[in-house]
Amino acid sequence: MSISYSVKFYWLIYLLIGFCSFSIAQATPQQPSQYTICFTPGANCTALLIRQIQSAKTSVYVQAYSFTSHPIAQALAQAHARGIKVSVIVDKSQRGQNSHSTANWLNRQGVPVWIDYRPAIAHNKIMIIDNQAVATGSFNFTLSAQQRNAENLIIIRDPGVAKQYLANWQQRQQVSSQFKPEPESEASWLEQLWRWLEKQIAKLLKQELKR
């Protein structure tokens, strides 16, 4: 039984379309996500984060629960100084710290800082670098996380993942309040004065003991 030319023609078109689709899929494969993993104790996760900040070309968005690491804060301030857009959201627990807090220090360097008051705790520990990579994990931006705790950190280089994290960062920023440093209270000044007097008394005692 012969097959009509029209049927053969349609089959030929179908095969050609299938072949072309396969060729395009083969020519443009999806790139897998690239990642770097870090654990403490054992590795320097602080240095890994600092390298990500130093490599930034356009932007660094931060969400932090506990933030006391001066090396990380300094790297963010330096990035801001060289024209990188640096924006930070911290948990409300950082608001009640004194004038020497990291949030206050970053604010003095000109880095925009927000306080996420809404949830019970803003427990995120993330950085979004150039809308291309995300740093996340249990690792707080603290000395304890580096030197005392068992923590994990992963750097995921995937624009699709970064886009989702940035959307969440923007949602949290919209419901957060701009950081405003608390004025020094009389009690804090008295406390500083008392500590200064203690140091002076200790120096005098040492001098007396040497005689």
BARO-736975 format. One line per 10 residues: number of its first residue (from 1); for each residue x, y, z of N, C-alpha, C. Coordinates in steps of 0.2 Angstrom, whole numbers, plus 5000, padded with zeros to 4 digits. Layout:
N
NUM	X:Y:Z:X:Y:Z:X:Y:Z; ...
***
This chain:
211
1	5004:4994:5000:5000:5000:5000:5004:5006:5000; 5004:5010:4995:5008:5016:4995:5006:5022:4999; 5011:5026:5001:5009:5031:5006:5009:5038:5001; 5004:5042:5002:5004:5048:4998:5010:5053:4999; 5011:5057:4994:5016:5062:4995:5015:5067:5001; 5009:5068:5002:5007:5073:5007:5009:5070:5014; 5008:5064:5015:5009:5061:5022:5017:5061:5022; 5020:5059:5017:5028:5059:5018:5031:5066:5019; 5028:5071:5016:5030:5078:5017:5029:5080:5024; 5023:5078:5027:5022:5080:5034:5027:5076:5039
11	5028:5070:5038:5033:5066:5042:5040:5069:5041; 5042:5071:5035:5048:5074:5034:5049:5081:5038; 5043:5085:5038:5043:5091:5042:5044:5090:5050; 5040:5085:5052:5040:5083:5059:5047:5081:5061; 5051:5077:5057:5057:5074:5059:5062:5080:5059; 5061:5085:5054:5066:5091:5054:5065:5095:5060; 5059:5096:5062:5057:5100:5068:5060:5097:5074; 5060:5090:5075:5062:5087:5081:5070:5087:5081; 5073:5087:5075:5080:5087:5075:5083:5094:5076; 5080:5099:5074:5082:5106:5075:5081:5107:5083
21	5076:5105:5086:5074:5106:5093:5080:5103:5097; 5082:5097:5095:5087:5093:5099:5094:5097:5098; 5095:5099:5092:5101:5103:5091:5102:5109:5095; 5096:5113:5095:5096:5119:5099:5098:5117:5107; 5094:5112:5109:5095:5110:5116:5102:5108:5118; 5105:5105:5113:5112:5103:5114:5117:5108:5113; 5115:5113:5109:5120:5119:5108:5120:5124:5114; 5114:5124:5117:5113:5129:5123:5111:5125:5129; 5116:5121:5132:5114:5118:5138:5114:5123:5144; 5109:5121:5149:5109:5125:5155:5115:5124:5159
31	5118:5130:5162:5124:5129:5166:5122:5127:5173; 5125:5122:5176:5124:5120:5183:5126:5126:5187; 5123:5126:5193:5125:5131:5198:5132:5129:5201; 5136:5134:5202:5143:5133:5205:5143:5135:5212; 5146:5131:5217:5146:5133:5224:5152:5132:5227; 5153:5135:5233:5159:5134:5237:5156:5133:5244; 5159:5128:5248:5156:5126:5255:5162:5127:5260; 5160:5130:5265:5164:5131:5271:5161:5129:5278; 5166:5126:5282:5163:5124:5288:5168:5127:5294; 5165:5128:5300:5169:5130:5305:5167:5125:5311
41	5172:5123:5315:5179:5124:5315:5183:5121:5309; 5188:5124:5307:5192:5120:5302:5194:5125:5296; 5190:5129:5294:5191:5134:5288:5189:5141:5290; 5192:5145:5286:5191:5153:5287:5186:5155:5283; 5180:5155:5286:5173:5157:5282:5173:5165:5282; 5176:5168:5287:5176:5175:5287:5180:5178:5281; 5186:5175:5280:5190:5177:5274:5186:5175:5268; 5183:5170:5267:5179:5168:5261:5174:5173:5260; 5170:5176:5265:5165:5181:5264:5169:5187:5262; 5174:5189:5265:5178:5195:5263:5180:5195:5256
51	5182:5189:5254:5184:5189:5247:5178:5190:5242; 5172:5188:5244:5166:5189:5240:5165:5196:5239; 5165:5200:5245:5164:5207:5245:5169:5211:5241; 5175:5209:5242:5181:5212:5238:5180:5211:5231; 5177:5206:5229:5176:5204:5221:5170:5207:5218; 5166:5210:5223:5159:5213:5220:5161:5219:5215; 5157:5219:5210:5158:5225:5205:5152:5230:5205; 5146:5228:5207:5140:5232:5207:5137:5233:5214; 5136:5227:5217:5131:5228:5223:5133:5222:5228; 5131:5224:5235:5131:5219:5240:5125:5220:5244
61	5121:5215:5245:5115:5216:5249:5116:5211:5255; 5115:5213:5261:5116:5209:5267:5110:5209:5271; 5109:5203:5274:5104:5202:5280:5108:5198:5285; 5108:5201:5291:5112:5198:5297:5108:5198:5303; 5108:5192:5307:5105:5192:5313:5110:5195:5318; 5115:5192:5319:5120:5195:5324:5126:5197:5320; 5128:5203:5321:5134:5206:5316:5139:5210:5321; 5144:5206:5322:5149:5210:5327:5156:5209:5324; 5157:5206:5318:5163:5205:5315:5166:5211:5311; 5171:5214:5314:5174:5221:5312:5177:5219:5305
71	5181:5214:5304:5184:5213:5297:5178:5213:5292; 5173:5209:5293:5167:5209:5288:5164:5216:5287; 5163:5220:5292:5160:5226:5292:5165:5231:5288; 5172:5230:5290:5177:5234:5286:5177:5233:5279; 5176:5227:5277:5176:5225:5270:5170:5228:5266; 5164:5228:5270:5158:5231:5267:5159:5239:5266; 5162:5242:5271:5163:5249:5271:5168:5251:5265; 5173:5247:5264:5178:5248:5259:5175:5247:5252; 5170:5242:5252:5166:5241:5245:5162:5248:5244; 5159:5250:5249:5155:5256:5248:5159:5262:5246
81	5165:5263:5249:5169:5268:5247:5172:5268:5240; 5172:5262:5237:5174:5262:5230:5169:5262:5225; 5163:5263:5228:5157:5264:5223:5152:5259:5223; 5153:5253:5226:5149:5247:5226:5142:5249:5230; 5137:5247:5228:5130:5248:5232:5130:5243:5237; 5131:5245:5243:5131:5241:5249:5125:5243:5254; 5120:5238:5255:5114:5239:5259:5114:5234:5264; 5112:5235:5270:5112:5230:5276:5105:5231:5280; 5103:5225:5281:5097:5224:5285:5099:5220:5291; 5098:5222:5297:5100:5218:5303:5094:5217:5308
91	5094:5212:5312:5089:5211:5317:5088:5216:5322; 5083:5217:5325:5081:5222:5330:5086:5222:5336; 5089:5216:5338:5093:5215:5343:5099:5219:5342; 5101:5221:5336:5107:5225:5335:5106:5233:5336; 5099:5234:5337:5097:5241:5338:5099:5244:5345; 5098:5239:5350:5099:5241:5357:5106:5241:5359; 5111:5240:5354:5118:5240:5356:5120:5247:5357; 5126:5248:5360:5129:5255:5361:5131:5258:5355; 5134:5264:5355:5136:5268:5349:5142:5264:5346; 5145:5259:5349:5151:5255:5346:5148:5249:5342
101	5142:5248:5341:5139:5242:5338:5141:5243:5330; 5141:5237:5327:5143:5236:5320:5138:5240:5316; 5132:5240:5317:5126:5243:5314:5128:5251:5314; 5129:5253:5320:5131:5261:5320:5137:5262:5317; 5142:5258:5317:5149:5260:5314:5148:5260:5306; 5144:5255:5303:5142:5255:5296:5139:5261:5294; 5134:5263:5298:5130:5269:5297:5134:5275:5297; 5139:5276:5301:5144:5281:5301:5148:5281:5295; 5149:5276:5292:5153:5275:5286:5149:5277:5280; 5143:5278:5281:5138:5280:5275:5135:5274:5272
111	5135:5268:5275:5132:5262:5272:5125:5262:5275; 5120:5262:5271:5113:5262:5273:5111:5255:5277; 5108:5256:5283:5107:5251:5287:5099:5251:5289; 5096:5245:5289:5089:5245:5291:5088:5240:5297; 5083:5241:5301:5082:5236:5306:5075:5233:5304; 5075:5226:5304:5069:5222:5303:5066:5221:5309; 5061:5225:5311:5057:5224:5317:5051:5219:5317; 5049:5218:5312:5042:5214:5311:5042:5207:5314; 5047:5203:5312:5047:5196:5315:5049:5195:5322; 5048:5190:5325:5051:5189:5332:5059:5189:5332
121	5062:5186:5327:5069:5188:5325:5070:5187:5318; 5074:5192:5315:5076:5192:5308:5082:5187:5308; 5082:5181:5307:5087:5176:5308:5091:5175:5302; 5090:5179:5296:5094:5178:5290:5101:5179:5291; 5105:5175:5287:5113:5177:5287:5115:5176:5280; 5114:5181:5276:5115:5181:5269:5118:5187:5266; 5122:5186:5260:5124:5191:5256:5123:5190:5249; 5121:5195:5245:5119:5194:5238:5124:5198:5234; 5129:5195:5230:5134:5198:5227:5132:5199:5220; 5132:5206:5218:5131:5207:5210:5125:5204:5207
131	5120:5202:5211:5114:5199:5209:5116:5192:5205; 5122:5189:5207:5124:5183:5203:5126:5178:5208; 5127:5179:5214:5129:5174:5219:5126:5176:5226; 5125:5170:5230:5122:5171:5237:5126:5167:5242; 5128:5171:5247:5131:5167:5253:5126:5166:5258; 5125:5160:5261:5120:5159:5266:5122:5153:5270; 5119:5152:5275:5120:5146:5280:5119:5148:5287; 5122:5144:5292:5121:5146:5299:5126:5151:5301; 5131:5152:5297:5137:5157:5299:5134:5164:5300; 5134:5166:5307:5133:5173:5308:5140:5177:5307
141	5139:5183:5306:5145:5187:5305:5148:5190:5311; 5151:5185:5315:5153:5186:5321:5160:5183:5322; 5164:5185:5327:5170:5181:5329:5168:5175:5332; 5163:5174:5336:5161:5167:5339:5160:5162:5333; 5156:5164:5328:5155:5160:5322:5161:5157:5319; 5166:5161:5319:5173:5159:5316:5177:5155:5321; 5177:5157:5327:5182:5154:5332:5180:5149:5337; 5173:5150:5338:5170:5145:5344:5165:5140:5342; 5161:5142:5336:5155:5138:5335:5157:5133:5329; 5152:5128:5328:5152:5124:5323:5147:5127:5318
151	5149:5129:5312:5144:5133:5308:5145:5130:5301; 5141:5132:5296:5142:5131:5289:5140:5137:5285; 5143:5137:5279:5142:5143:5274:5143:5140:5267; 5138:5142:5263:5139:5140:5256:5138:5146:5251; 5142:5147:5247:5142:5152:5241:5139:5149:5235; 5133:5151:5233:5130:5148:5227:5130:5153:5222; 5133:5152:5216:5134:5156:5210:5129:5154:5205; 5123:5157:5206:5117:5156:5201:5113:5162:5201; 5112:5165:5195:5108:5171:5195:5101:5170:5197; 5098:5164:5195:5091:5163:5197:5090:5163:5204
161	5095:5159:5208:5094:5159:5215:5095:5166:5218; 5100:5170:5215:5101:5177:5218:5095:5181:5217; 5092:5180:5211:5086:5184:5210:5080:5183:5215; 5079:5177:5217:5074:5175:5222:5076:5178:5229; 5083:5177:5231:5085:5180:5237:5085:5188:5237; 5086:5191:5232:5086:5198:5231:5078:5201:5232; 5074:5197:5229:5066:5198:5230:5064:5198:5237; 5067:5193:5241:5065:5193:5248:5068:5198:5252; 5075:5200:5250:5078:5206:5253:5074:5212:5253; 5072:5213:5247:5068:5219:5245:5061:5219:5249
171	5058:5214:5250:5052:5213:5254:5053:5215:5261; 5059:5212:5264:5061:5213:5271:5063:5221:5272; 5066:5224:5267:5068:5231:5267:5062:5235:5267; 5057:5234:5264:5051:5238:5263:5047:5238:5270; 5048:5233:5274:5044:5233:5281:5049:5235:5286; 5055:5236:5285:5060:5238:5290:5061:5246:5291; 5064:5247:5296:5065:5255:5298:5072:5257:5297; 5073:5263:5294:5080:5265:5293:5084:5266:5300; 5090:5263:5300:5093:5264:5307:5095:5271:5309; 5094:5272:5315:5095:5279:5318:5099:5277:5325
181	5105:5280:5325:5109:5278:5331:5105:5281:5338; 5106:5278:5343:5103:5280:5349:5108:5285:5352; 5105:5291:5355:5110:5296:5358:5113:5293:5365; 5119:5295:5366:5122:5292:5372:5118:5295:5378; 5116:5290:5382:5113:5292:5389:5118:5294:5394; 5115:5297:5399:5119:5299:5405:5122:5293:5408; 5119:5288:5408:5121:5282:5412:5127:5279:5408; 5127:5279:5401:5133:5277:5397:5139:5281:5398; 5138:5288:5399:5144:5292:5400:5147:5291:5407; 5142:5289:5412:5145:5288:5418:5149:5281:5419
191	5146:5277:5415:5149:5270:5414:5156:5271:5411; 5157:5275:5406:5163:5276:5403:5168:5279:5407; 5165:5284:5411:5170:5288:5416:5172:5283:5421; 5168:5279:5424:5170:5274:5429:5175:5269:5427; 5175:5267:5420:5180:5263:5418:5186:5266:5417; 5186:5273:5415:5192:5277:5414:5196:5277:5421; 5192:5279:5426:5194:5279:5433:5197:5273:5435; 5194:5267:5434:5197:5261:5436:5204:5260:5433; 5204:5262:5426:5211:5261:5423:5216:5265:5426; 5214:5271:5428:5219:5276:5430:5221:5273:5437
201	5217:5271:5441:5218:5268:5448:5223:5262:5447; 5222:5258:5442:5226:5252:5441:5233:5254:5439; 5234:5259:5435:5240:5262:5433:5244:5264:5439; 5241:5268:5443:5244:5271:5449:5246:5265:5454; 5242:5260:5455:5244:5254:5459:5250:5251:5457; 5250:5250:5450:5256:5247:5447:5263:5251:5448; 5262:5258:5448:5268:5262:5449:5270:5262:5456; 5265:5261:5461:5267:5261:5468:5270:5254:5469; 5268:5249:5466:5271:5242:5467:5278:5242:5465; 5280:5246:5459:5287:5246:5457:5292:5249:5461
211	5289:5254:5465:5294:5258:5469:5297:5254:5475
***
